[in-house]
Amino acid sequence: MINEDRLPDDKFPMLMQKDTLSSYLGISVDTVDKFVAYEGLSNARWRPGSVKKAWFIKTKVNEWRDNL
């Protein structure tokens, strides 16, 4: 089933926070957390300096997704 409300891939930003990433991948935020913890998605995460929030780099997310 295609979610017609979802943006096309090229409209998602290059740096995404977890909620945006969950929309991009079509999964819940809880599932994103599990993929980060157990499935290697942490390699796509970037946390600059002492900032508490992390961003996910779209190109690295795509590489991770392609290697599943």
mmCIF file of the N, C-alpha and C atoms, coordinates in Angstrom:
data_MODEL
# 
_entry.id   MODEL 
# 
loop_
_atom_site.group_PDB 
_atom_site.id 
_atom_site.type_symbol 
_atom_site.label_atom_id 
_atom_site.label_alt_id 
_atom_site.label_comp_id 
_atom_site.label_asym_id 
_atom_site.label_entity_id 
_atom_site.label_seq_id 
_atom_site.pdbx_PDB_ins_code 
_atom_site.Cartn_x 
_atom_site.Cartn_y 
_atom_site.Cartn_z 
_atom_site.occupancy 
_atom_site.B_iso_or_equiv 
_atom_site.pdbx_formal_charge 
_atom_site.auth_seq_id 
_atom_site.auth_comp_id 
_atom_site.auth_asym_id 
_atom_site.auth_atom_id 
_atom_site.pdbx_PDB_model_num 
ATOM 1   N N  . MET A 1 1  ? 0.832  -1.179 0.000  1.00 0.00 ? 1  MET A N  1 
ATOM 2   C CA . MET A 1 1  ? 0.000  0.000  0.000  1.00 0.00 ? 1  MET A CA 1 
ATOM 3   C C  . MET A 1 1  ? 0.880  1.248  0.000  1.00 0.00 ? 1  MET A C  1 
ATOM 4   N N  . ILE A 1 2  ? 0.604  2.165  -0.853 1.00 0.00 ? 2  ILE A N  1 
ATOM 5   C CA . ILE A 1 2  ? 1.370  3.408  -0.975 1.00 0.00 ? 2  ILE A CA 1 
ATOM 6   C C  . ILE A 1 2  ? 0.684  4.488  -0.156 1.00 0.00 ? 2  ILE A C  1 
ATOM 7   N N  . ASN A 1 3  ? 1.453  5.178  0.660  1.00 0.00 ? 3  ASN A N  1 
ATOM 8   C CA . ASN A 1 3  ? 0.935  6.285  1.440  1.00 0.00 ? 3  ASN A CA 1 
ATOM 9   C C  . ASN A 1 3  ? 0.981  7.536  0.564  1.00 0.00 ? 3  ASN A C  1 
ATOM 10  N N  . GLU A 1 4  ? -0.182 7.979  0.127  1.00 0.00 ? 4  GLU A N  1 
ATOM 11  C CA . GLU A 1 4  ? -0.240 9.126  -0.791 1.00 0.00 ? 4  GLU A CA 1 
ATOM 12  C C  . GLU A 1 4  ? 0.090  10.440 -0.102 1.00 0.00 ? 4  GLU A C  1 
ATOM 13  N N  . ASP A 1 5  ? 0.047  10.467 1.246  1.00 0.00 ? 5  ASP A N  1 
ATOM 14  C CA . ASP A 1 5  ? 0.375  11.682 1.986  1.00 0.00 ? 5  ASP A CA 1 
ATOM 15  C C  . ASP A 1 5  ? 1.879  11.850 2.173  1.00 0.00 ? 5  ASP A C  1 
ATOM 16  N N  . ARG A 1 6  ? 2.644  10.813 1.923  1.00 0.00 ? 6  ARG A N  1 
ATOM 17  C CA . ARG A 1 6  ? 4.088  10.849 2.123  1.00 0.00 ? 6  ARG A CA 1 
ATOM 18  C C  . ARG A 1 6  ? 4.744  11.666 1.021  1.00 0.00 ? 6  ARG A C  1 
ATOM 19  N N  . LEU A 1 7  ? 5.758  12.435 1.428  1.00 0.00 ? 7  LEU A N  1 
ATOM 20  C CA . LEU A 1 7  ? 6.531  13.208 0.450  1.00 0.00 ? 7  LEU A CA 1 
ATOM 21  C C  . LEU A 1 7  ? 7.347  12.271 -0.427 1.00 0.00 ? 7  LEU A C  1 
ATOM 22  N N  . PRO A 1 8  ? 7.643  12.670 -1.648 1.00 0.00 ? 8  PRO A N  1 
ATOM 23  C CA . PRO A 1 8  ? 8.581  11.889 -2.472 1.00 0.00 ? 8  PRO A CA 1 
ATOM 24  C C  . PRO A 1 8  ? 9.968  11.911 -1.819 1.00 0.00 ? 8  PRO A C  1 
ATOM 25  N N  . ASP A 1 9  ? 10.767 10.893 -2.087 1.00 0.00 ? 9  ASP A N  1 
ATOM 26  C CA . ASP A 1 9  ? 12.100 10.783 -1.478 1.00 0.00 ? 9  ASP A CA 1 
ATOM 27  C C  . ASP A 1 9  ? 12.939 12.038 -1.656 1.00 0.00 ? 9  ASP A C  1 
ATOM 28  N N  . ASP A 1 10 ? 12.874 12.649 -2.820 1.00 0.00 ? 10 ASP A N  1 
ATOM 29  C CA . ASP A 1 10 ? 13.727 13.818 -3.074 1.00 0.00 ? 10 ASP A CA 1 
ATOM 30  C C  . ASP A 1 10 ? 13.282 15.064 -2.304 1.00 0.00 ? 10 ASP A C  1 
ATOM 31  N N  . LYS A 1 11 ? 12.126 15.022 -1.663 1.00 0.00 ? 11 LYS A N  1 
ATOM 32  C CA . LYS A 1 11 ? 11.649 16.164 -0.879 1.00 0.00 ? 11 LYS A CA 1 
ATOM 33  C C  . LYS A 1 11 ? 12.044 16.072 0.592  1.00 0.00 ? 11 LYS A C  1 
ATOM 34  N N  . PHE A 1 12 ? 12.582 14.923 1.016  1.00 0.00 ? 12 PHE A N  1 
ATOM 35  C CA . PHE A 1 12 ? 13.055 14.798 2.386  1.00 0.00 ? 12 PHE A CA 1 
ATOM 36  C C  . PHE A 1 12 ? 14.431 15.448 2.488  1.00 0.00 ? 12 PHE A C  1 
ATOM 37  N N  . PRO A 1 13 ? 14.739 16.078 3.619  1.00 0.00 ? 13 PRO A N  1 
ATOM 38  C CA . PRO A 1 13 ? 16.026 16.776 3.763  1.00 0.00 ? 13 PRO A CA 1 
ATOM 39  C C  . PRO A 1 13 ? 17.193 15.799 3.870  1.00 0.00 ? 13 PRO A C  1 
ATOM 40  N N  . MET A 1 14 ? 18.396 16.310 3.641  1.00 0.00 ? 14 MET A N  1 
ATOM 41  C CA . MET A 1 14 ? 19.605 15.491 3.736  1.00 0.00 ? 14 MET A CA 1 
ATOM 42  C C  . MET A 1 14 ? 19.917 15.114 5.188  1.00 0.00 ? 14 MET A C  1 
ATOM 43  N N  . LEU A 1 15 ? 19.553 15.965 6.134  1.00 0.00 ? 15 LEU A N  1 
ATOM 44  C CA . LEU A 1 15 ? 19.693 15.670 7.554  1.00 0.00 ? 15 LEU A CA 1 
ATOM 45  C C  . LEU A 1 15 ? 18.298 15.586 8.148  1.00 0.00 ? 15 LEU A C  1 
ATOM 46  N N  . MET A 1 16 ? 18.005 14.451 8.783  1.00 0.00 ? 16 MET A N  1 
ATOM 47  C CA . MET A 1 16 ? 16.660 14.228 9.314  1.00 0.00 ? 16 MET A CA 1 
ATOM 48  C C  . MET A 1 16 ? 16.731 13.873 10.785 1.00 0.00 ? 16 MET A C  1 
ATOM 49  N N  . GLN A 1 17 ? 15.802 14.424 11.552 1.00 0.00 ? 17 GLN A N  1 
ATOM 50  C CA . GLN A 1 17 ? 15.658 13.978 12.927 1.00 0.00 ? 17 GLN A CA 1 
ATOM 51  C C  . GLN A 1 17 ? 14.816 12.706 12.922 1.00 0.00 ? 17 GLN A C  1 
ATOM 52  N N  . LYS A 1 18 ? 14.731 12.065 14.068 1.00 0.00 ? 18 LYS A N  1 
ATOM 53  C CA . LYS A 1 18 ? 14.134 10.745 14.162 1.00 0.00 ? 18 LYS A CA 1 
ATOM 54  C C  . LYS A 1 18 ? 12.693 10.688 13.643 1.00 0.00 ? 18 LYS A C  1 
ATOM 55  N N  . ASP A 1 19 ? 11.890 11.691 13.944 1.00 0.00 ? 19 ASP A N  1 
ATOM 56  C CA . ASP A 1 19 ? 10.496 11.662 13.481 1.00 0.00 ? 19 ASP A CA 1 
ATOM 57  C C  . ASP A 1 19 ? 10.394 11.787 11.966 1.00 0.00 ? 19 ASP A C  1 
ATOM 58  N N  . THR A 1 20 ? 11.257 12.600 11.376 1.00 0.00 ? 20 THR A N  1 
ATOM 59  C CA . THR A 1 20 ? 11.286 12.725 9.920  1.00 0.00 ? 20 THR A CA 1 
ATOM 60  C C  . THR A 1 20 ? 11.799 11.441 9.288  1.00 0.00 ? 20 THR A C  1 
ATOM 61  N N  . LEU A 1 21 ? 12.807 10.850 9.904  1.00 0.00 ? 21 LEU A N  1 
ATOM 62  C CA . LEU A 1 21 ? 13.351 9.591  9.404  1.00 0.00 ? 21 LEU A CA 1 
ATOM 63  C C  . LEU A 1 21 ? 12.295 8.487  9.430  1.00 0.00 ? 21 LEU A C  1 
ATOM 64  N N  . SER A 1 22 ? 11.494 8.457  10.486 1.00 0.00 ? 22 SER A N  1 
ATOM 65  C CA . SER A 1 22 ? 10.455 7.425  10.549 1.00 0.00 ? 22 SER A CA 1 
ATOM 66  C C  . SER A 1 22 ? 9.458  7.595  9.411  1.00 0.00 ? 22 SER A C  1 
ATOM 67  N N  . SER A 1 23 ? 9.132  8.827  9.060  1.00 0.00 ? 23 SER A N  1 
ATOM 68  C CA . SER A 1 23 ? 8.253  9.075  7.909  1.00 0.00 ? 23 SER A CA 1 
ATOM 69  C C  . SER A 1 23 ? 8.931  8.669  6.607  1.00 0.00 ? 23 SER A C  1 
ATOM 70  N N  . TYR A 1 24 ? 10.201 8.982  6.487  1.00 0.00 ? 24 TYR A N  1 
ATOM 71  C CA . TYR A 1 24 ? 10.973 8.651  5.287  1.00 0.00 ? 24 TYR A CA 1 
ATOM 72  C C  . TYR A 1 24 ? 11.006 7.142  5.056  1.00 0.00 ? 24 TYR A C  1 
ATOM 73  N N  . LEU A 1 25 ? 11.235 6.384  6.139  1.00 0.00 ? 25 LEU A N  1 
ATOM 74  C CA . LEU A 1 25 ? 11.320 4.933  6.018  1.00 0.00 ? 25 LEU A CA 1 
ATOM 75  C C  . LEU A 1 25 ? 9.955  4.245  6.092  1.00 0.00 ? 25 LEU A C  1 
ATOM 76  N N  . GLY A 1 26 ? 8.936  4.981  6.535  1.00 0.00 ? 26 GLY A N  1 
ATOM 77  C CA . GLY A 1 26 ? 7.601  4.389  6.647  1.00 0.00 ? 26 GLY A CA 1 
ATOM 78  C C  . GLY A 1 26 ? 7.472  3.454  7.836  1.00 0.00 ? 26 GLY A C  1 
ATOM 79  N N  . ILE A 1 27 ? 8.180  3.769  8.921  1.00 0.00 ? 27 ILE A N  1 
ATOM 80  C CA . ILE A 1 27 ? 8.144  2.953  10.132 1.00 0.00 ? 27 ILE A CA 1 
ATOM 81  C C  . ILE A 1 27 ? 7.908  3.858  11.333 1.00 0.00 ? 27 ILE A C  1 
ATOM 82  N N  . SER A 1 28 ? 7.653  3.262  12.484 1.00 0.00 ? 28 SER A N  1 
ATOM 83  C CA . SER A 1 28 ? 7.428  4.050  13.691 1.00 0.00 ? 28 SER A CA 1 
ATOM 84  C C  . SER A 1 28 ? 8.753  4.530  14.279 1.00 0.00 ? 28 SER A C  1 
ATOM 85  N N  . VAL A 1 29 ? 8.660  5.522  15.150 1.00 0.00 ? 29 VAL A N  1 
ATOM 86  C CA . VAL A 1 29 ? 9.844  6.034  15.838 1.00 0.00 ? 29 VAL A CA 1 
ATOM 87  C C  . VAL A 1 29 ? 10.443 4.930  16.721 1.00 0.00 ? 29 VAL A C  1 
ATOM 88  N N  . ASP A 1 30 ? 9.597  4.107  17.340 1.00 0.00 ? 30 ASP A N  1 
ATOM 89  C CA . ASP A 1 30 ? 10.094 2.988  18.152 1.00 0.00 ? 30 ASP A CA 1 
ATOM 90  C C  . ASP A 1 30 ? 10.913 2.011  17.308 1.00 0.00 ? 30 ASP A C  1 
ATOM 91  N N  . THR A 1 31 ? 10.468 1.766  16.088 1.00 0.00 ? 31 THR A N  1 
ATOM 92  C CA . THR A 1 31 ? 11.209 0.866  15.198 1.00 0.00 ? 31 THR A CA 1 
ATOM 93  C C  . THR A 1 31 ? 12.534 1.494  14.782 1.00 0.00 ? 31 THR A C  1 
ATOM 94  N N  . VAL A 1 32 ? 12.557 2.804  14.569 1.00 0.00 ? 32 VAL A N  1 
ATOM 95  C CA . VAL A 1 32 ? 13.823 3.495  14.286 1.00 0.00 ? 32 VAL A CA 1 
ATOM 96  C C  . VAL A 1 32 ? 14.793 3.253  15.436 1.00 0.00 ? 32 VAL A C  1 
ATOM 97  N N  . ASP A 1 33 ? 14.312 3.401  16.676 1.00 0.00 ? 33 ASP A N  1 
ATOM 98  C CA . ASP A 1 33 ? 15.168 3.165  17.847 1.00 0.00 ? 33 ASP A CA 1 
ATOM 99  C C  . ASP A 1 33 ? 15.727 1.746  17.845 1.00 0.00 ? 33 ASP A C  1 
ATOM 100 N N  . LYS A 1 34 ? 14.896 0.767  17.501 1.00 0.00 ? 34 LYS A N  1 
ATOM 101 C CA . LYS A 1 34 ? 15.354 -0.627 17.458 1.00 0.00 ? 34 LYS A CA 1 
ATOM 102 C C  . LYS A 1 34 ? 16.378 -0.838 16.351 1.00 0.00 ? 34 LYS A C  1 
ATOM 103 N N  . PHE A 1 35 ? 16.157 -0.225 15.195 1.00 0.00 ? 35 PHE A N  1 
ATOM 104 C CA . PHE A 1 35 ? 17.119 -0.341 14.101 1.00 0.00 ? 35 PHE A CA 1 
ATOM 105 C C  . PHE A 1 35 ? 18.451 0.312  14.468 1.00 0.00 ? 35 PHE A C  1 
ATOM 106 N N  . VAL A 1 36 ? 18.397 1.415  15.193 1.00 0.00 ? 36 VAL A N  1 
ATOM 107 C CA . VAL A 1 36 ? 19.631 2.073  15.649 1.00 0.00 ? 36 VAL A CA 1 
ATOM 108 C C  . VAL A 1 36 ? 20.370 1.165  16.631 1.00 0.00 ? 36 VAL A C  1 
ATOM 109 N N  . ALA A 1 37 ? 19.627 0.562  17.550 1.00 0.00 ? 37 ALA A N  1 
ATOM 110 C CA . ALA A 1 37 ? 20.237 -0.261 18.595 1.00 0.00 ? 37 ALA A CA 1 
ATOM 111 C C  . ALA A 1 37 ? 20.757 -1.603 18.083 1.00 0.00 ? 37 ALA A C  1 
ATOM 112 N N  . TYR A 1 38 ? 20.017 -2.228 17.156 1.00 0.00 ? 38 TYR A N  1 
ATOM 113 C CA . TYR A 1 38 ? 20.324 -3.619 16.817 1.00 0.00 ? 38 TYR A CA 1 
ATOM 114 C C  . TYR A 1 38 ? 20.635 -3.903 15.353 1.00 0.00 ? 38 TYR A C  1 
ATOM 115 N N  . GLU A 1 39 ? 20.321 -2.991 14.457 1.00 0.00 ? 39 GLU A N  1 
ATOM 116 C CA . GLU A 1 39 ? 20.433 -3.305 13.031 1.00 0.00 ? 39 GLU A CA 1 
ATOM 117 C C  . GLU A 1 39 ? 21.412 -2.428 12.257 1.00 0.00 ? 39 GLU A C  1 
ATOM 118 N N  . GLY A 1 40 ? 22.233 -1.634 12.960 1.00 0.00 ? 40 GLY A N  1 
ATOM 119 C CA . GLY A 1 40 ? 23.278 -0.878 12.283 1.00 0.00 ? 40 GLY A CA 1 
ATOM 120 C C  . GLY A 1 40 ? 22.897 0.489  11.749 1.00 0.00 ? 40 GLY A C  1 
ATOM 121 N N  . LEU A 1 41 ? 21.682 0.933  12.019 1.00 0.00 ? 41 LEU A N  1 
ATOM 122 C CA . LEU A 1 41 ? 21.289 2.270  11.546 1.00 0.00 ? 41 LEU A CA 1 
ATOM 123 C C  . LEU A 1 41 ? 22.058 3.370  12.265 1.00 0.00 ? 41 LEU A C  1 
ATOM 124 N N  . SER A 1 42 ? 22.691 3.031  13.374 1.00 0.00 ? 42 SER A N  1 
ATOM 125 C CA . SER A 1 42 ? 23.482 4.027  14.103 1.00 0.00 ? 42 SER A CA 1 
ATOM 126 C C  . SER A 1 42 ? 24.627 4.580  13.250 1.00 0.00 ? 42 SER A C  1 
ATOM 127 N N  . ASN A 1 43 ? 25.053 3.836  12.235 1.00 0.00 ? 43 ASN A N  1 
ATOM 128 C CA . ASN A 1 43 ? 26.110 4.315  11.336 1.00 0.00 ? 43 ASN A CA 1 
ATOM 129 C C  . ASN A 1 43 ? 25.672 5.518  10.520 1.00 0.00 ? 43 ASN A C  1 
ATOM 130 N N  . ALA A 1 44 ? 24.382 5.738  10.402 1.00 0.00 ? 44 ALA A N  1 
ATOM 131 C CA . ALA A 1 44 ? 23.861 6.873  9.646  1.00 0.00 ? 44 ALA A CA 1 
ATOM 132 C C  . ALA A 1 44 ? 23.561 8.067  10.545 1.00 0.00 ? 44 ALA A C  1 
ATOM 133 N N  . ARG A 1 45 ? 23.783 7.905  11.845 1.00 0.00 ? 45 ARG A N  1 
ATOM 134 C CA . ARG A 1 45 ? 23.455 8.953  12.816 1.00 0.00 ? 45 ARG A CA 1 
ATOM 135 C C  . ARG A 1 45 ? 24.634 9.889  13.000 1.00 0.00 ? 45 ARG A C  1 
ATOM 136 N N  . TRP A 1 46 ? 24.318 11.167 13.176 1.00 0.00 ? 46 TRP A N  1 
ATOM 137 C CA . TRP A 1 46 ? 25.329 12.204 13.405 1.00 0.00 ? 46 TRP A CA 1 
ATOM 138 C C  . TRP A 1 46 ? 24.867 13.070 14.560 1.00 0.00 ? 46 TRP A C  1 
ATOM 139 N N  . ARG A 1 47 ? 25.716 13.225 15.552 1.00 0.00 ? 47 ARG A N  1 
ATOM 140 C CA . ARG A 1 47 ? 25.404 14.057 16.719 1.00 0.00 ? 47 ARG A CA 1 
ATOM 141 C C  . ARG A 1 47 ? 26.547 15.049 16.885 1.00 0.00 ? 47 ARG A C  1 
ATOM 142 N N  . PRO A 1 48 ? 26.332 16.306 16.483 1.00 0.00 ? 48 PRO A N  1 
ATOM 143 C CA . PRO A 1 48 ? 27.416 17.289 16.544 1.00 0.00 ? 48 PRO A CA 1 
ATOM 144 C C  . PRO A 1 48 ? 27.712 17.758 17.969 1.00 0.00 ? 48 PRO A C  1 
ATOM 145 N N  . GLY A 1 49 ? 28.978 17.714 18.333 1.00 0.00 ? 49 GLY A N  1 
ATOM 146 C CA . GLY A 1 49 ? 29.437 18.257 19.609 1.00 0.00 ? 49 GLY A CA 1 
ATOM 147 C C  . GLY A 1 49 ? 28.644 17.805 20.816 1.00 0.00 ? 49 GLY A C  1 
ATOM 148 N N  . SER A 1 50 ? 28.219 18.739 21.614 1.00 0.00 ? 50 SER A N  1 
ATOM 149 C CA . SER A 1 50 ? 27.495 18.434 22.844 1.00 0.00 ? 50 SER A CA 1 
ATOM 150 C C  . SER A 1 50 ? 25.976 18.519 22.671 1.00 0.00 ? 50 SER A C  1 
ATOM 151 N N  . VAL A 1 51 ? 25.521 18.585 21.444 1.00 0.00 ? 51 VAL A N  1 
ATOM 152 C CA . VAL A 1 51 ? 24.089 18.664 21.170 1.00 0.00 ? 51 VAL A CA 1 
ATOM 153 C C  . VAL A 1 51 ? 23.449 17.324 21.509 1.00 0.00 ? 51 VAL A C  1 
ATOM 154 N N  . LYS A 1 52 ? 22.316 17.340 22.201 1.00 0.00 ? 52 LYS A N  1 
ATOM 155 C CA . LYS A 1 52 ? 21.656 16.101 22.602 1.00 0.00 ? 52 LYS A CA 1 
ATOM 156 C C  . LYS A 1 52 ? 20.904 15.432 21.460 1.00 0.00 ? 52 LYS A C  1 
ATOM 157 N N  . LYS A 1 53 ? 20.407 16.215 20.526 1.00 0.00 ? 53 LYS A N  1 
ATOM 158 C CA . LYS A 1 53 ? 19.653 15.641 19.404 1.00 0.00 ? 53 LYS A CA 1 
ATOM 159 C C  . LYS A 1 53 ? 20.592 15.109 18.341 1.00 0.00 ? 53 LYS A C  1 
ATOM 160 N N  . ALA A 1 54 ? 20.159 14.035 17.729 1.00 0.00 ? 54 ALA A N  1 
ATOM 161 C CA . ALA A 1 54 ? 20.943 13.436 16.654 1.00 0.00 ? 54 ALA A CA 1 
ATOM 162 C C  . ALA A 1 54 ? 20.197 13.625 15.338 1.00 0.00 ? 54 ALA A C  1 
ATOM 163 N N  . TRP A 1 55 ? 20.942 13.691 14.286 1.00 0.00 ? 55 TRP A N  1 
ATOM 164 C CA . TRP A 1 55 ? 20.381 13.739 12.943 1.00 0.00 ? 55 TRP A CA 1 
ATOM 165 C C  . TRP A 1 55 ? 20.846 12.506 12.198 1.00 0.00 ? 55 TRP A C  1 
ATOM 166 N N  . PHE A 1 56 ? 20.075 12.137 11.201 1.00 0.00 ? 56 PHE A N  1 
ATOM 167 C CA . PHE A 1 56 ? 20.423 11.007 10.354 1.00 0.00 ? 56 PHE A CA 1 
ATOM 168 C C  . PHE A 1 56 ? 20.717 11.524 8.959  1.00 0.00 ? 56 PHE A C  1 
ATOM 169 N N  . ILE A 1 57 ? 21.802 11.070 8.385  1.00 0.00 ? 57 ILE A N  1 
ATOM 170 C CA . ILE A 1 57 ? 22.254 11.526 7.071  1.00 0.00 ? 57 ILE A CA 1 
ATOM 171 C C  . ILE A 1 57 ? 21.585 10.661 6.012  1.00 0.00 ? 57 ILE A C  1 
ATOM 172 N N  . LYS A 1 58 ? 20.832 11.306 5.152  1.00 0.00 ? 58 LYS A N  1 
ATOM 173 C CA . LYS A 1 58 ? 19.999 10.602 4.171  1.00 0.00 ? 58 LYS A CA 1 
ATOM 174 C C  . LYS A 1 58 ? 20.795 9.629  3.302  1.00 0.00 ? 58 LYS A C  1 
ATOM 175 N N  . THR A 1 59 ? 21.952 10.026 2.818  1.00 0.00 ? 59 THR A N  1 
ATOM 176 C CA . THR A 1 59 ? 22.725 9.139  1.946  1.00 0.00 ? 59 THR A CA 1 
ATOM 177 C C  . THR A 1 59 ? 23.175 7.884  2.699  1.00 0.00 ? 59 THR A C  1 
ATOM 178 N N  . LYS A 1 60 ? 23.529 8.041  3.973  1.00 0.00 ? 60 LYS A N  1 
ATOM 179 C CA . LYS A 1 60 ? 23.935 6.888  4.770  1.00 0.00 ? 60 LYS A CA 1 
ATOM 180 C C  . LYS A 1 60 ? 22.734 6.013  5.124  1.00 0.00 ? 60 LYS A C  1 
ATOM 181 N N  . VAL A 1 61 ? 21.595 6.641  5.349  1.00 0.00 ? 61 VAL A N  1 
ATOM 182 C CA . VAL A 1 61 ? 20.358 5.875  5.576  1.00 0.00 ? 61 VAL A CA 1 
ATOM 183 C C  . VAL A 1 61 ? 20.042 5.039  4.341  1.00 0.00 ? 61 VAL A C  1 
ATOM 184 N N  . ASN A 1 62 ? 20.178 5.639  3.164  1.00 0.00 ? 62 ASN A N  1 
ATOM 185 C CA . ASN A 1 62 ? 19.913 4.912  1.920  1.00 0.00 ? 62 ASN A CA 1 
ATOM 186 C C  . ASN A 1 62 ? 20.874 3.738  1.746  1.00 0.00 ? 62 ASN A C  1 
ATOM 187 N N  . GLU A 1 63 ? 22.149 3.939  2.072  1.00 0.00 ? 63 GLU A N  1 
ATOM 188 C CA . GLU A 1 63 ? 23.124 2.843  2.000  1.00 0.00 ? 63 GLU A CA 1 
ATOM 189 C C  . GLU A 1 63 ? 22.737 1.722  2.952  1.00 0.00 ? 63 GLU A C  1 
ATOM 190 N N  . TRP A 1 64 ? 22.351 2.093  4.180  1.00 0.00 ? 64 TRP A N  1 
ATOM 191 C CA . TRP A 1 64 ? 21.936 1.100  5.171  1.00 0.00 ? 64 TRP A CA 1 
ATOM 192 C C  . TRP A 1 64 ? 20.721 0.322  4.661  1.00 0.00 ? 64 TRP A C  1 
ATOM 193 N N  . ARG A 1 65 ? 19.737 1.043  4.148  1.00 0.00 ? 65 ARG A N  1 
ATOM 194 C CA . ARG A 1 65 ? 18.508 0.421  3.654  1.00 0.00 ? 65 ARG A CA 1 
ATOM 195 C C  . ARG A 1 65 ? 18.808 -0.514 2.481  1.00 0.00 ? 65 ARG A C  1 
ATOM 196 N N  . ASP A 1 66 ? 19.700 -0.122 1.595  1.00 0.00 ? 66 ASP A N  1 
ATOM 197 C CA . ASP A 1 66 ? 20.040 -0.945 0.435  1.00 0.00 ? 66 ASP A CA 1 
ATOM 198 C C  . ASP A 1 66 ? 20.765 -2.224 0.816  1.00 0.00 ? 66 ASP A C  1 
ATOM 199 N N  . ASN A 1 67 ? 21.404 -2.228 1.983  1.00 0.00 ? 67 ASN A N  1 
ATOM 200 C CA . ASN A 1 67 ? 22.164 -3.399 2.415  1.00 0.00 ? 67 ASN A CA 1 
ATOM 201 C C  . ASN A 1 67 ? 21.382 -4.312 3.355  1.00 0.00 ? 67 ASN A C  1 
ATOM 202 N N  . LEU A 1 68 ? 20.116 -4.046 3.543  1.00 0.00 ? 68 LEU A N  1 
ATOM 203 C CA . LEU A 1 68 ? 19.298 -4.933 4.403  1.00 0.00 ? 68 LEU A CA 1 
ATOM 204 C C  . LEU A 1 68 ? 19.073 -6.265 3.740  1.00 0.00 ? 68 LEU A C  1 
# 
